[in-house]
Amino acid sequence: MKEKSQVIFDRDVIEFVTVAAEFCNYMERTEGIKRSGFVDTTLKILPLLYLKASLLPECHTIGEDLPENYVTEEVYEVLRMNLSGLLAGQDAYLDVFVEDMKYSDQPITRYISEDLADIYQDIKDFIFVFQLGLNETMNDSLAICQENFREYWGQKLVNTLRALHEVKYTQTEEEEEDIEKEDNCGCCCHGHHHHD
């Protein structure tokens, strides 16, 4: 029994916990952040989160009861709405990599805000229990988080990464016009090269 609970002190676990906590903190503090900054930072945290989750040592539940959850429907909904407001017109994306596609030739509309809130839910529940510092529940929350990563939030993360990448690197004409206005200070002709 003792050996099993030692998994939670493994270096790879500690590193995952660190990145997971950082992800949660960032998702909870989006007030006043510009969309471009949010997209930038999220594009850096998500691959790191994926990497650290994939490096986790094998972990199995040892307790009888499931650890308690932190994220209620209300917590989830508030976070999702905040992210949706922040992403605005860039929130929706088309997902062609879903089970439903077997039965439909139409891509499904997904929302980055919803994906991130789903990932947050699994990660935050894990972090909440882990920070209580009880070895057995720490172990079990890690095992559950790892299983959820394989079956659930790992795929969500990859999907939303693709959508966020598109938001960052495919600027709309409107955004490009704004950038041109900023570039063109009127004292010289830079900014005109955009039209070539």
CNS distance restraints for C-alpha pairs under 8 A (distance, minus, plus):
assign (resid   1 and name CA) (resid   5 and name CA) 6.71 0.50 0.50
assign (resid   2 and name CA) (resid   6 and name CA) 6.57 0.50 0.50
assign (resid   3 and name CA) (resid   7 and name CA) 7.35 0.50 0.50
assign (resid   4 and name CA) (resid  59 and name CA) 7.88 0.50 0.50
assign (resid   5 and name CA) (resid 135 and name CA) 6.06 0.50 0.50
assign (resid   5 and name CA) (resid 136 and name CA) 6.45 0.50 0.50
assign (resid   5 and name CA) (resid 139 and name CA) 6.01 0.50 0.50
assign (resid   6 and name CA) (resid  10 and name CA) 7.08 0.50 0.50
assign (resid   7 and name CA) (resid  13 and name CA) 7.61 0.50 0.50
assign (resid   7 and name CA) (resid  57 and name CA) 7.19 0.50 0.50
assign (resid   7 and name CA) (resid  59 and name CA) 7.12 0.50 0.50
assign (resid   7 and name CA) (resid 139 and name CA) 7.33 0.50 0.50
assign (resid   8 and name CA) (resid  13 and name CA) 6.05 0.50 0.50
assign (resid   8 and name CA) (resid  14 and name CA) 7.53 0.50 0.50
assign (resid   8 and name CA) (resid 135 and name CA) 7.58 0.50 0.50
assign (resid   8 and name CA) (resid 138 and name CA) 6.94 0.50 0.50
assign (resid   8 and name CA) (resid 139 and name CA) 5.95 0.50 0.50
assign (resid   8 and name CA) (resid 142 and name CA) 7.73 0.50 0.50
assign (resid   9 and name CA) (resid  13 and name CA) 6.60 0.50 0.50
assign (resid   9 and name CA) (resid  14 and name CA) 6.61 0.50 0.50
assign (resid  10 and name CA) (resid  14 and name CA) 6.43 0.50 0.50
assign (resid  10 and name CA) (resid  57 and name CA) 7.90 0.50 0.50
assign (resid  11 and name CA) (resid  15 and name CA) 6.23 0.50 0.50
assign (resid  12 and name CA) (resid  16 and name CA) 6.18 0.50 0.50
assign (resid  12 and name CA) (resid  52 and name CA) 7.00 0.50 0.50
assign (resid  12 and name CA) (resid  55 and name CA) 6.44 0.50 0.50
assign (resid  12 and name CA) (resid  56 and name CA) 5.74 0.50 0.50
assign (resid  12 and name CA) (resid  57 and name CA) 7.30 0.50 0.50
assign (resid  13 and name CA) (resid  17 and name CA) 6.11 0.50 0.50
assign (resid  13 and name CA) (resid  56 and name CA) 5.93 0.50 0.50
assign (resid  13 and name CA) (resid  57 and name CA) 7.47 0.50 0.50
assign (resid  14 and name CA) (resid  18 and name CA) 6.22 0.50 0.50
assign (resid  15 and name CA) (resid  19 and name CA) 6.41 0.50 0.50
assign (resid  15 and name CA) (resid  52 and name CA) 6.80 0.50 0.50
assign (resid  16 and name CA) (resid  20 and name CA) 5.90 0.50 0.50
assign (resid  16 and name CA) (resid  49 and name CA) 6.97 0.50 0.50
assign (resid  16 and name CA) (resid  52 and name CA) 4.99 0.50 0.50
assign (resid  16 and name CA) (resid  53 and name CA) 6.18 0.50 0.50
assign (resid  16 and name CA) (resid  56 and name CA) 7.50 0.50 0.50
assign (resid  17 and name CA) (resid  21 and name CA) 5.97 0.50 0.50
assign (resid  17 and name CA) (resid 127 and name CA) 6.99 0.50 0.50
assign (resid  18 and name CA) (resid  22 and name CA) 6.26 0.50 0.50
assign (resid  19 and name CA) (resid  23 and name CA) 6.14 0.50 0.50
assign (resid  19 and name CA) (resid  45 and name CA) 7.50 0.50 0.50
assign (resid  19 and name CA) (resid  48 and name CA) 7.24 0.50 0.50
assign (resid  19 and name CA) (resid  49 and name CA) 6.08 0.50 0.50
assign (resid  19 and name CA) (resid  52 and name CA) 7.74 0.50 0.50
assign (resid  20 and name CA) (resid  24 and name CA) 6.33 0.50 0.50
assign (resid  20 and name CA) (resid  49 and name CA) 6.50 0.50 0.50
assign (resid  20 and name CA) (resid 123 and name CA) 6.33 0.50 0.50
assign (resid  20 and name CA) (resid 124 and name CA) 7.84 0.50 0.50
assign (resid  20 and name CA) (resid 127 and name CA) 7.24 0.50 0.50
assign (resid  21 and name CA) (resid  25 and name CA) 6.13 0.50 0.50
assign (resid  21 and name CA) (resid 124 and name CA) 7.62 0.50 0.50
assign (resid  21 and name CA) (resid 127 and name CA) 6.49 0.50 0.50
assign (resid  22 and name CA) (resid  26 and name CA) 6.11 0.50 0.50
assign (resid  23 and name CA) (resid  27 and name CA) 6.25 0.50 0.50
assign (resid  23 and name CA) (resid  45 and name CA) 6.54 0.50 0.50
assign (resid  23 and name CA) (resid  46 and name CA) 7.90 0.50 0.50
assign (resid  23 and name CA) (resid  49 and name CA) 7.93 0.50 0.50
assign (resid  23 and name CA) (resid 120 and name CA) 7.82 0.50 0.50
assign (resid  24 and name CA) (resid  28 and name CA) 6.22 0.50 0.50
assign (resid  24 and name CA) (resid 120 and name CA) 6.26 0.50 0.50
assign (resid  24 and name CA) (resid 123 and name CA) 7.30 0.50 0.50
assign (resid  24 and name CA) (resid 124 and name CA) 6.29 0.50 0.50
assign (resid  25 and name CA) (resid  29 and name CA) 6.33 0.50 0.50
assign (resid  26 and name CA) (resid  30 and name CA) 6.68 0.50 0.50
assign (resid  27 and name CA) (resid  79 and name CA) 7.50 0.50 0.50
assign (resid  27 and name CA) (resid  83 and name CA) 7.99 0.50 0.50
assign (resid  27 and name CA) (resid 120 and name CA) 7.67 0.50 0.50
assign (resid  28 and name CA) (resid  79 and name CA) 6.97 0.50 0.50
assign (resid  30 and name CA) (resid  38 and name CA) 7.61 0.50 0.50
assign (resid  30 and name CA) (resid  82 and name CA) 7.52 0.50 0.50
assign (resid  30 and name CA) (resid  83 and name CA) 7.56 0.50 0.50
assign (resid  30 and name CA) (resid  86 and name CA) 7.91 0.50 0.50
assign (resid  33 and name CA) (resid  37 and name CA) 6.67 0.50 0.50
assign (resid  33 and name CA) (resid  38 and name CA) 6.47 0.50 0.50
assign (resid  33 and name CA) (resid  86 and name CA) 7.99 0.50 0.50
assign (resid  34 and name CA) (resid  38 and name CA) 6.25 0.50 0.50
assign (resid  34 and name CA) (resid  86 and name CA) 7.52 0.50 0.50
assign (resid  35 and name CA) (resid  39 and name CA) 6.09 0.50 0.50
assign (resid  35 and name CA) (resid  86 and name CA) 5.95 0.50 0.50
assign (resid  35 and name CA) (resid  87 and name CA) 6.05 0.50 0.50
assign (resid  36 and name CA) (resid  40 and name CA) 6.12 0.50 0.50
assign (resid  36 and name CA) (resid 168 and name CA) 7.18 0.50 0.50
assign (resid  37 and name CA) (resid  41 and name CA) 6.21 0.50 0.50
assign (resid  38 and name CA) (resid  42 and name CA) 5.99 0.50 0.50
assign (resid  39 and name CA) (resid  43 and name CA) 6.02 0.50 0.50
assign (resid  39 and name CA) (resid 164 and name CA) 6.39 0.50 0.50
assign (resid  39 and name CA) (resid 167 and name CA) 7.66 0.50 0.50
assign (resid  39 and name CA) (resid 168 and name CA) 6.70 0.50 0.50
assign (resid  40 and name CA) (resid  44 and name CA) 6.68 0.50 0.50
assign (resid  40 and name CA) (resid 168 and name CA) 7.29 0.50 0.50
assign (resid  41 and name CA) (resid  45 and name CA) 6.30 0.50 0.50
assign (resid  42 and name CA) (resid  46 and name CA) 5.97 0.50 0.50
assign (resid  43 and name CA) (resid  47 and name CA) 7.01 0.50 0.50
assign (resid  43 and name CA) (resid 161 and name CA) 6.62 0.50 0.50
assign (resid  43 and name CA) (resid 164 and name CA) 6.85 0.50 0.50
assign (resid  43 and name CA) (resid 165 and name CA) 7.18 0.50 0.50
assign (resid  44 and name CA) (resid  48 and name CA) 6.78 0.50 0.50
assign (resid  45 and name CA) (resid  49 and name CA) 6.10 0.50 0.50
assign (resid  46 and name CA) (resid  50 and name CA) 6.20 0.50 0.50
assign (resid  46 and name CA) (resid 157 and name CA) 6.82 0.50 0.50
assign (resid  46 and name CA) (resid 161 and name CA) 7.20 0.50 0.50
assign (resid  47 and name CA) (resid  51 and name CA) 6.08 0.50 0.50
assign (resid  47 and name CA) (resid 161 and name CA) 7.99 0.50 0.50
assign (resid  48 and name CA) (resid  52 and name CA) 6.09 0.50 0.50
assign (resid  49 and name CA) (resid  53 and name CA) 6.07 0.50 0.50
assign (resid  50 and name CA) (resid  54 and name CA) 6.15 0.50 0.50
assign (resid  50 and name CA) (resid 154 and name CA) 6.79 0.50 0.50
assign (resid  50 and name CA) (resid 157 and name CA) 7.54 0.50 0.50
assign (resid  51 and name CA) (resid  55 and name CA) 6.39 0.50 0.50
assign (resid  52 and name CA) (resid  56 and name CA) 6.57 0.50 0.50
assign (resid  53 and name CA) (resid 146 and name CA) 7.05 0.50 0.50
assign (resid  53 and name CA) (resid 149 and name CA) 7.35 0.50 0.50
assign (resid  56 and name CA) (resid 146 and name CA) 7.71 0.50 0.50
assign (resid  58 and name CA) (resid 143 and name CA) 7.91 0.50 0.50
assign (resid  59 and name CA) (resid 139 and name CA) 7.29 0.50 0.50
assign (resid  59 and name CA) (resid 140 and name CA) 7.99 0.50 0.50
assign (resid  59 and name CA) (resid 142 and name CA) 7.07 0.50 0.50
assign (resid  59 and name CA) (resid 143 and name CA) 5.02 0.50 0.50
assign (resid  59 and name CA) (resid 146 and name CA) 7.74 0.50 0.50
assign (resid  60 and name CA) (resid 139 and name CA) 7.56 0.50 0.50
assign (resid  60 and name CA) (resid 140 and name CA) 6.81 0.50 0.50
assign (resid  60 and name CA) (resid 143 and name CA) 5.20 0.50 0.50
assign (resid  61 and name CA) (resid 139 and name CA) 6.67 0.50 0.50
assign (resid  61 and name CA) (resid 140 and name CA) 4.55 0.50 0.50
assign (resid  61 and name CA) (resid 141 and name CA) 7.92 0.50 0.50
assign (resid  61 and name CA) (resid 143 and name CA) 5.79 0.50 0.50
assign (resid  61 and name CA) (resid 144 and name CA) 7.52 0.50 0.50
assign (resid  62 and name CA) (resid 136 and name CA) 6.89 0.50 0.50
assign (resid  62 and name CA) (resid 139 and name CA) 7.56 0.50 0.50
assign (resid  62 and name CA) (resid 140 and name CA) 6.47 0.50 0.50
assign (resid  63 and name CA) (resid 136 and name CA) 6.47 0.50 0.50
assign (resid  63 and name CA) (resid 137 and name CA) 7.13 0.50 0.50
assign (resid  63 and name CA) (resid 140 and name CA) 6.80 0.50 0.50
assign (resid  66 and name CA) (resid 140 and name CA) 7.58 0.50 0.50
assign (resid  67 and name CA) (resid 129 and name CA) 6.93 0.50 0.50
assign (resid  67 and name CA) (resid 137 and name CA) 6.00 0.50 0.50
assign (resid  67 and name CA) (resid 140 and name CA) 7.07 0.50 0.50
assign (resid  67 and name CA) (resid 141 and name CA) 6.30 0.50 0.50
assign (resid  68 and name CA) (resid 125 and name CA) 7.69 0.50 0.50
assign (resid  68 and name CA) (resid 129 and name CA) 7.21 0.50 0.50
assign (resid  69 and name CA) (resid 125 and name CA) 5.19 0.50 0.50
assign (resid  69 and name CA) (resid 128 and name CA) 7.86 0.50 0.50
assign (resid  69 and name CA) (resid 129 and name CA) 7.84 0.50 0.50
assign (resid  70 and name CA) (resid 124 and name CA) 7.01 0.50 0.50
assign (resid  70 and name CA) (resid 125 and name CA) 5.11 0.50 0.50
assign (resid  70 and name CA) (resid 128 and name CA) 6.42 0.50 0.50
assign (resid  71 and name CA) (resid  75 and name CA) 5.70 0.50 0.50
assign (resid  71 and name CA) (resid  76 and name CA) 6.24 0.50 0.50
assign (resid  71 and name CA) (resid 121 and name CA) 5.86 0.50 0.50
assign (resid  71 and name CA) (resid 124 and name CA) 7.00 0.50 0.50
assign (resid  71 and name CA) (resid 125 and name CA) 6.25 0.50 0.50
assign (resid  72 and name CA) (resid  76 and name CA) 6.19 0.50 0.50
assign (resid  73 and name CA) (resid  77 and name CA) 6.05 0.50 0.50
assign (resid  74 and name CA) (resid  78 and name CA) 6.15 0.50 0.50
assign (resid  75 and name CA) (resid  79 and name CA) 6.30 0.50 0.50
assign (resid  76 and name CA) (resid  80 and name CA) 6.11 0.50 0.50
assign (resid  76 and name CA) (resid 117 and name CA) 6.30 0.50 0.50
assign (resid  76 and name CA) (resid 118 and name CA) 8.00 0.50 0.50
assign (resid  76 and name CA) (resid 121 and name CA) 6.97 0.50 0.50
assign (resid  77 and name CA) (resid  81 and name CA) 6.05 0.50 0.50
assign (resid  78 and name CA) (resid  82 and name CA) 6.20 0.50 0.50
assign (resid  79 and name CA) (resid  83 and name CA) 6.25 0.50 0.50
assign (resid  79 and name CA) (resid 117 and name CA) 6.45 0.50 0.50
assign (resid  80 and name CA) (resid  84 and name CA) 6.01 0.50 0.50
assign (resid  80 and name CA) (resid 113 and name CA) 5.41 0.50 0.50
assign (resid  80 and name CA) (resid 114 and name CA) 5.84 0.50 0.50
assign (resid  80 and name CA) (resid 116 and name CA) 7.68 0.50 0.50
assign (resid  80 and name CA) (resid 117 and name CA) 5.45 0.50 0.50
assign (resid  81 and name CA) (resid  85 and name CA) 6.06 0.50 0.50
assign (resid  81 and name CA) (resid 113 and name CA) 7.50 0.50 0.50
assign (resid  82 and name CA) (resid  86 and name CA) 6.23 0.50 0.50
assign (resid  83 and name CA) (resid  87 and name CA) 6.11 0.50 0.50
assign (resid  83 and name CA) (resid 113 and name CA) 5.14 0.50 0.50
assign (resid  84 and name CA) (resid  88 and name CA) 5.79 0.50 0.50
assign (resid  84 and name CA) (resid  91 and name CA) 6.26 0.50 0.50
assign (resid  84 and name CA) (resid 112 and name CA) 7.78 0.50 0.50
assign (resid  84 and name CA) (resid 113 and name CA) 5.13 0.50 0.50
assign (resid  84 and name CA) (resid 114 and name CA) 7.95 0.50 0.50
assign (resid  87 and name CA) (resid  91 and name CA) 5.13 0.50 0.50
assign (resid  87 and name CA) (resid 113 and name CA) 7.54 0.50 0.50
assign (resid  90 and name CA) (resid 167 and name CA) 6.58 0.50 0.50
assign (resid  91 and name CA) (resid 111 and name CA) 5.32 0.50 0.50
assign (resid  91 and name CA) (resid 112 and name CA) 5.32 0.50 0.50
assign (resid  91 and name CA) (resid 113 and name CA) 6.42 0.50 0.50
assign (resid  92 and name CA) (resid 109 and name CA) 6.43 0.50 0.50
assign (resid  92 and name CA) (resid 110 and name CA) 5.60 0.50 0.50
assign (resid  92 and name CA) (resid 111 and name CA) 4.47 0.50 0.50
assign (resid  92 and name CA) (resid 112 and name CA) 6.43 0.50 0.50
assign (resid  93 and name CA) (resid 109 and name CA) 5.67 0.50 0.50
assign (resid  93 and name CA) (resid 110 and name CA) 5.35 0.50 0.50
assign (resid  93 and name CA) (resid 111 and name CA) 6.12 0.50 0.50
assign (resid  93 and name CA) (resid 112 and name CA) 7.40 0.50 0.50
assign (resid  93 and name CA) (resid 163 and name CA) 6.30 0.50 0.50
assign (resid  94 and name CA) (resid 107 and name CA) 5.75 0.50 0.50
assign (resid  94 and name CA) (resid 108 and name CA) 5.54 0.50 0.50
assign (resid  94 and name CA) (resid 109 and name CA) 4.66 0.50 0.50
assign (resid  94 and name CA) (resid 110 and name CA) 6.00 0.50 0.50
assign (resid  95 and name CA) (resid 107 and name CA) 5.60 0.50 0.50
assign (resid  95 and name CA) (resid 108 and name CA) 5.23 0.50 0.50
assign (resid  95 and name CA) (resid 109 and name CA) 6.14 0.50 0.50
assign (resid  95 and name CA) (resid 110 and name CA) 6.31 0.50 0.50
assign (resid  95 and name CA) (resid 159 and name CA) 7.58 0.50 0.50
assign (resid  96 and name CA) (resid 101 and name CA) 6.57 0.50 0.50
assign (resid  96 and name CA) (resid 106 and name CA) 7.93 0.50 0.50
assign (resid  96 and name CA) (resid 107 and name CA) 4.91 0.50 0.50
assign (resid  96 and name CA) (resid 108 and name CA) 6.48 0.50 0.50
assign (resid  97 and name CA) (resid 101 and name CA) 7.08 0.50 0.50
assign (resid  98 and name CA) (resid 102 and name CA) 7.96 0.50 0.50
assign (resid  98 and name CA) (resid 108 and name CA) 7.88 0.50 0.50
assign (resid 100 and name CA) (resid 104 and name CA) 6.39 0.50 0.50
assign (resid 101 and name CA) (resid 105 and name CA) 6.16 0.50 0.50
assign (resid 101 and name CA) (resid 106 and name CA) 7.06 0.50 0.50
assign (resid 101 and name CA) (resid 107 and name CA) 6.90 0.50 0.50
assign (resid 101 and name CA) (resid 108 and name CA) 7.78 0.50 0.50
assign (resid 110 and name CA) (resid 114 and name CA) 7.72 0.50 0.50
assign (resid 110 and name CA) (resid 115 and name CA) 7.95 0.50 0.50
assign (resid 111 and name CA) (resid 115 and name CA) 6.38 0.50 0.50
assign (resid 112 and name CA) (resid 116 and name CA) 6.11 0.50 0.50
assign (resid 112 and name CA) (resid 160 and name CA) 5.72 0.50 0.50
assign (resid 112 and name CA) (resid 163 and name CA) 7.15 0.50 0.50
assign (resid 112 and name CA) (resid 164 and name CA) 7.59 0.50 0.50
assign (resid 113 and name CA) (resid 117 and name CA) 6.10 0.50 0.50
assign (resid 114 and name CA) (resid 118 and name CA) 6.08 0.50 0.50
assign (resid 115 and name CA) (resid 119 and name CA) 6.22 0.50 0.50
assign (resid 115 and name CA) (resid 156 and name CA) 5.95 0.50 0.50
assign (resid 115 and name CA) (resid 157 and name CA) 7.24 0.50 0.50
assign (resid 115 and name CA) (resid 160 and name CA) 6.48 0.50 0.50
assign (resid 116 and name CA) (resid 120 and name CA) 5.92 0.50 0.50
assign (resid 116 and name CA) (resid 157 and name CA) 7.63 0.50 0.50
assign (resid 116 and name CA) (resid 160 and name CA) 7.61 0.50 0.50
assign (resid 117 and name CA) (resid 121 and name CA) 6.09 0.50 0.50
assign (resid 118 and name CA) (resid 122 and name CA) 6.75 0.50 0.50
assign (resid 118 and name CA) (resid 153 and name CA) 7.16 0.50 0.50
assign (resid 119 and name CA) (resid 123 and name CA) 6.22 0.50 0.50
assign (resid 119 and name CA) (resid 153 and name CA) 5.41 0.50 0.50
assign (resid 119 and name CA) (resid 156 and name CA) 7.20 0.50 0.50
assign (resid 119 and name CA) (resid 157 and name CA) 7.11 0.50 0.50
assign (resid 120 and name CA) (resid 124 and name CA) 5.61 0.50 0.50
assign (resid 121 and name CA) (resid 125 and name CA) 6.09 0.50 0.50
assign (resid 122 and name CA) (resid 126 and name CA) 6.40 0.50 0.50
assign (resid 122 and name CA) (resid 145 and name CA) 6.42 0.50 0.50
assign (resid 122 and name CA) (resid 148 and name CA) 7.31 0.50 0.50
assign (resid 122 and name CA) (resid 153 and name CA) 7.54 0.50 0.50
assign (resid 123 and name CA) (resid 127 and name CA) 6.18 0.50 0.50
assign (resid 123 and name CA) (resid 145 and name CA) 6.90 0.50 0.50
assign (resid 124 and name CA) (resid 128 and name CA) 5.88 0.50 0.50
assign (resid 125 and name CA) (resid 129 and name CA) 6.44 0.50 0.50
assign (resid 125 and name CA) (resid 141 and name CA) 7.87 0.50 0.50
assign (resid 126 and name CA) (resid 130 and name CA) 6.03 0.50 0.50
assign (resid 126 and name CA) (resid 141 and name CA) 5.29 0.50 0.50
assign (resid 126 and name CA) (resid 142 and name CA) 6.49 0.50 0.50
assign (resid 126 and name CA) (resid 145 and name CA) 6.26 0.50 0.50
assign (resid 127 and name CA) (resid 131 and name CA) 6.00 0.50 0.50
assign (resid 128 and name CA) (resid 132 and name CA) 6.83 0.50 0.50
assign (resid 129 and name CA) (resid 133 and name CA) 7.47 0.50 0.50
assign (resid 129 and name CA) (resid 137 and name CA) 6.78 0.50 0.50
assign (resid 129 and name CA) (resid 138 and name CA) 6.15 0.50 0.50
assign (resid 129 and name CA) (resid 141 and name CA) 6.59 0.50 0.50
assign (resid 130 and name CA) (resid 134 and name CA) 7.42 0.50 0.50
assign (resid 130 and name CA) (resid 137 and name CA) 7.31 0.50 0.50
assign (resid 130 and name CA) (resid 138 and name CA) 4.66 0.50 0.50
assign (resid 130 and name CA) (resid 141 and name CA) 6.97 0.50 0.50
assign (resid 130 and name CA) (resid 142 and name CA) 7.82 0.50 0.50
assign (resid 131 and name CA) (resid 138 and name CA) 7.94 0.50 0.50
assign (resid 132 and name CA) (resid 138 and name CA) 7.84 0.50 0.50
assign (resid 133 and name CA) (resid 138 and name CA) 6.64 0.50 0.50
assign (resid 134 and name CA) (resid 138 and name CA) 5.83 0.50 0.50
assign (resid 135 and name CA) (resid 139 and name CA) 6.06 0.50 0.50
assign (resid 136 and name CA) (resid 140 and name CA) 6.27 0.50 0.50
assign (resid 137 and name CA) (resid 141 and name CA) 5.93 0.50 0.50
assign (resid 138 and name CA) (resid 142 and name CA) 6.20 0.50 0.50
assign (resid 139 and name CA) (resid 143 and name CA) 6.28 0.50 0.50
assign (resid 140 and name CA) (resid 144 and name CA) 6.17 0.50 0.50
assign (resid 141 and name CA) (resid 145 and name CA) 6.00 0.50 0.50
assign (resid 142 and name CA) (resid 146 and name CA) 6.04 0.50 0.50
assign (resid 143 and name CA) (resid 147 and name CA) 6.21 0.50 0.50
assign (resid 144 and name CA) (resid 148 and name CA) 6.06 0.50 0.50
assign (resid 145 and name CA) (resid 149 and name CA) 6.07 0.50 0.50
assign (resid 146 and name CA) (resid 150 and name CA) 6.50 0.50 0.50
assign (resid 147 and name CA) (resid 151 and name CA) 6.27 0.50 0.50
assign (resid 148 and name CA) (resid 152 and name CA) 5.10 0.50 0.50
assign (resid 148 and name CA) (resid 153 and name CA) 6.14 0.50 0.50
assign (resid 148 and name CA) (resid 154 and name CA) 7.71 0.50 0.50
assign (resid 149 and name CA) (resid 153 and name CA) 4.88 0.50 0.50
assign (resid 149 and name CA) (resid 154 and name CA) 4.65 0.50 0.50
assign (resid 149 and name CA) (resid 155 and name CA) 7.76 0.50 0.50
assign (resid 150 and name CA) (resid 154 and name CA) 5.91 0.50 0.50
assign (resid 150 and name CA) (resid 155 and name CA) 7.76 0.50 0.50
assign (resid 151 and name CA) (resid 155 and name CA) 7.53 0.50 0.50
assign (resid 152 and name CA) (resid 156 and name CA) 6.62 0.50 0.50
assign (resid 153 and name CA) (resid 157 and name CA) 5.92 0.50 0.50
assign (resid 154 and name CA) (resid 158 and name CA) 6.42 0.50 0.50
assign (resid 155 and name CA) (resid 159 and name CA) 6.22 0.50 0.50
assign (resid 156 and name CA) (resid 160 and name CA) 6.12 0.50 0.50
assign (resid 157 and name CA) (resid 161 and name CA) 6.01 0.50 0.50
assign (resid 158 and name CA) (resid 162 and name CA) 6.53 0.50 0.50
assign (resid 159 and name CA) (resid 163 and name CA) 6.59 0.50 0.50
assign (resid 160 and name CA) (resid 164 and name CA) 6.00 0.50 0.50
assign (resid 161 and name CA) (resid 165 and name CA) 6.00 0.50 0.50
assign (resid 162 and name CA) (resid 166 and name CA) 6.39 0.50 0.50
assign (resid 163 and name CA) (resid 167 and name CA) 6.41 0.50 0.50
assign (resid 164 and name CA) (resid 168 and name CA) 6.23 0.50 0.50
assign (resid 165 and name CA) (resid 169 and name CA) 6.12 0.50 0.50
assign (resid 166 and name CA) (resid 170 and name CA) 5.35 0.50 0.50
assign (resid 167 and name CA) (resid 171 and name CA) 6.86 0.50 0.50
assign (resid 171 and name CA) (resid 175 and name CA) 6.07 0.50 0.50
assign (resid 171 and name CA) (resid 176 and name CA) 6.49 0.50 0.50
assign (resid 172 and name CA) (resid 176 and name CA) 6.38 0.50 0.50
assign (resid 173 and name CA) (resid 177 and name CA) 6.16 0.50 0.50
assign (resid 174 and name CA) (resid 178 and name CA) 6.40 0.50 0.50
assign (resid 175 and name CA) (resid 179 and name CA) 6.32 0.50 0.50
assign (resid 176 and name CA) (resid 180 and name CA) 6.18 0.50 0.50
assign (resid 177 and name CA) (resid 181 and name CA) 6.23 0.50 0.50
assign (resid 178 and name CA) (resid 182 and name CA) 6.36 0.50 0.50
assign (resid 179 and name CA) (resid 183 and name CA) 6.15 0.50 0.50
assign (resid 180 and name CA) (resid 184 and name CA) 5.97 0.50 0.50
assign (resid 180 and name CA) (resid 191 and name CA) 5.62 0.50 0.50
assign (resid 180 and name CA) (resid 194 and name CA) 7.66 0.50 0.50
assign (resid 181 and name CA) (resid 185 and name CA) 7.39 0.50 0.50
assign (resid 181 and name CA) (resid 191 and name CA) 7.82 0.50 0.50
assign (resid 183 and name CA) (resid 190 and name CA) 6.90 0.50 0.50
assign (resid 183 and name CA) (resid 191 and name CA) 5.43 0.50 0.50
assign (resid 184 and name CA) (resid 188 and name CA) 7.46 0.50 0.50
assign (resid 184 and name CA) (resid 189 and name CA) 7.02 0.50 0.50
assign (resid 184 and name CA) (resid 190 and name CA) 6.15 0.50 0.50
assign (resid 184 and name CA) (resid 191 and name CA) 5.17 0.50 0.50
assign (resid 184 and name CA) (resid 192 and name CA) 7.85 0.50 0.50
assign (resid 192 and name CA) (resid 196 and name CA) 7.69 0.50 0.50
